[in-house]
């Protein structure tokens, strides 16, 4: 089973060194779930109007696609470097 990332480790440049921040990424999921539940009635109404045009499926599948994308982020490391500045995003 694929588990979502629980923590986000940020390394931000500060002066001559780095600041390491550990952010609880798992707190984002309940907020995202509530937002999806609030948007659900509007999505269903829009899908009813889009069924004759054949464009309802991408609208209905947007929620599961976003959820799958978040679950696939575990282990993602983004190392951003511009000139001498360097940042690291690490989803754990």
C-alpha positions, 0 to 999 in steps of 0.5 A: 500500500502506498502511504502519503508523506507525513513530514516535509523537511525544508532546508532554507539558506540563512547567512552562511548556513542552513535552517532545517524546518520539519513541517507536519505535512499530515495536517494538510490532509484533513483540510484538503478533505474538508475542501473536497467535501465542500466542493462536491455539490458544485462539482456534481451540479457542473457535471450534470450540465457537462454530461451532454457535452461528454466533459463530465469525467475529467471534472469528476475524476479531479479529486481522486487524481489529486489524492493519488498525486499527493500519495505519490509524493512520498520520497520526493526530493526537490533540490533548487539551486539558483546561483549560490542560493540552495533550497531543499524540499524533502517529503518524508 
